[in-house]
Amino acid sequence: MVRANTAYVLDPETTIFKPVELQVDLGIRPLYAIIGCRLLEVVRFDERHTLFVDEEGLQDGLTAFTIFEGFPQPIAGKIVLVGGDGSTPYTSPLISLEDAAKHFKCCRPVLDPVFAKADEISSGGIIIAGALAGLQCRIERRAPTLVEGEA
């Protein structure tokens, strides 16, 4: 019989936060495939839990990221939460999926059209009222979407 622990996986692209089963005897190897990275970074979640993230996730072309409460920078890519201090063997989380989710905000850049309100003069000439004058960027922040019972 193969022993497995539960881990919680957050995908900022879809905002889905769900439990998954990880085979205990494989150590952290499955985390590389789940996160889709070459280099893992260990981030303390609290005194009883650890996050594994992509060390090289913050790159050009970023379409989504996660804000982790109290962490000084955004986290790009999937996040795996496990019980323990980051050393192997890790354990199943001792916190509920709902309580863990309260610490994250999934973010994505959004472009909003800006329309001319009256005939405006720009460096390119006259922009007629109602015409597209440009694009404005903002960051959309959403709570994770919980999906229970997949572990």
MIPA-474689 format. One record per residue (C-alpha): residue number from 1; z, x negated, y negated. Coordinates in steps of 0.1 Angstrom, whole numbers, plus 2048, in hexadecimal, padded with zeros to 3 digits. Each point is the difference from the previous one (the first is absolute). Example, Ala and Ser with C-alpha at 12.3 -4.5 7.8 and 13.67 -1.06 7.14 Angstrom:
<recs>
 seq  pz  px  py
   1 84E 785 82D
   2 7F9 7F2 7DE
</recs>
This chain:
<recs>
 seq  pz  px  py
   1 800 800 800
   2 7F6 7F2 7DE
   3 81B 802 7E5
   4 7F6 80A 7DE
   5 810 803 7DE
   6 7F6 817 7E4
   7 7F4 7F3 7DF
   8 7F5 813 7E0
   9 7DE 7F8 7F2
  10 7F5 809 7DD
  11 7DB 7FF 7F7
  12 7FC 801 7DA
  13 7DB 80A 803
  14 808 821 811
  15 825 802 7F5
  16 809 807 824
  17 822 7F4 80C
  18 806 804 825
  19 813 7F3 81E
  20 7ED 7EB 81A
  21 80C 7EF 820
  22 7FF 7DB 804
  23 803 7EE 821
  24 820 7EB 7FF
  25 7F4 7E3 816
  26 7E3 7F9 7E8
  27 817 7F6 7E3
  28 7EF 802 7DE
  29 7DC 7FB 80D
  30 7F8 826 7FE
  31 80A 7FF 7DB
  32 7E2 7EB 7F7
  33 7E8 81A 80E
  34 812 81D 7F1
  35 801 7F0 7DD
  36 7DE 7F0 804
  37 80A 7DE 7F3
  38 800 7DB 809
  39 822 7F8 7F0
  40 81F 815 800
  41 81A 801 7E4
  42 823 80C 807
  43 811 815 7E5
  44 823 80D 802
  45 802 826 7FF
  46 826 800 802
  47 81C 7EE 813
  48 7F5 811 821
  49 7DA 803 7FC
  50 7E2 7EA 7FA
  51 7DC 806 7F3
  52 7E2 7EC 80D
  53 7E3 7FF 7E8
  54 7E0 7ED 7FB
  55 808 7DF 7EE
  56 7DC 7FE 7F3
  57 7FC 825 7F8
  58 7FE 7FE 7DA
  59 7DC 7F7 7FB
  60 7E2 80B 7EA
  61 7F2 822 808
  62 822 810 807
  63 7FC 825 805
  64 824 80A 808
  65 822 7F0 800
  66 825 809 804
  67 81D 7FD 7E9
  68 820 7F8 813
  69 81F 809 7ED
  70 811 7E0 7F3
  71 7E4 7E8 80B
  72 7F2 7EC 7E3
  73 7DB 804 809
  74 7E8 81A 810
  75 7FA 7FE 825
  76 7DC 802 80C
  77 7F5 80C 822
  78 814 811 81B
  79 826 7FC 802
  80 814 800 820
  81 825 808 7FF
  82 816 7F6 81D
  83 825 7FD 807
  84 810 7DD 7FE
  85 800 7E2 7E9
  86 7DC 7F6 806
  87 807 7E9 81D
  88 7F4 80A 823
  89 809 814 812
  90 7FF 81C 7E7
  91 80C 823 807
  92 7F7 824 7F8
  93 809 80A 7DC
  94 823 80E 7FC
  95 7F5 814 7E2
  96 7EC 821 802
  97 7DB 800 7F6
  98 809 818 7E3
  99 81B 7E9 7F2
 100 7EA 7E1 803
 101 7E3 812 7EE
 102 815 805 7E1
 103 7FE 7DB 7F9
 104 7DA 7FF 7FE
 105 7E4 80C 7E8
 106 7DC 7FE 80B
 107 7EA 7F6 7E3
 108 7DB 7FF 7F9
 109 7EB 7F9 7E1
 110 7EE 81F 7F3
 111 7E4 800 7E6
 112 7FF 81E 7E8
 113 7E2 808 7EB
 114 805 800 7DA
 115 7E8 817 7ED
 116 7F8 7FD 7DB
 117 811 81B 7EC
 118 7E9 7FE 7E1
 119 7E2 7EB 7F9
 120 80E 7DD 802
 121 7F0 7DF 7F6
 122 806 7E3 819
 123 7F1 7DE 803
 124 7E4 80F 815
 125 7F7 81B 7E6
 126 809 825 7FB
 127 812 812 81D
 128 7FA 825 7FE
 129 81E 817 804
 130 806 809 824
 131 7ED 7E1 80D
 132 812 7E6 816
 133 810 7E7 7E9
 134 810 7EB 81B
 135 819 7FE 81C
 136 825 7FD 7FF
 137 815 7F1 81D
 138 821 80E 80B
 139 816 7FA 81F
 140 807 81F 815
 141 822 7FF 812
 142 807 816 81E
 143 81D 802 819
 144 7F6 7F8 824
 145 7F3 81C 816
 146 817 802 81E
 147 7F1 804 823
 148 81C 805 81A
 149 7FF 7FD 826
 150 7E5 7E6 807
 151 817 7E6 80E
</recs>
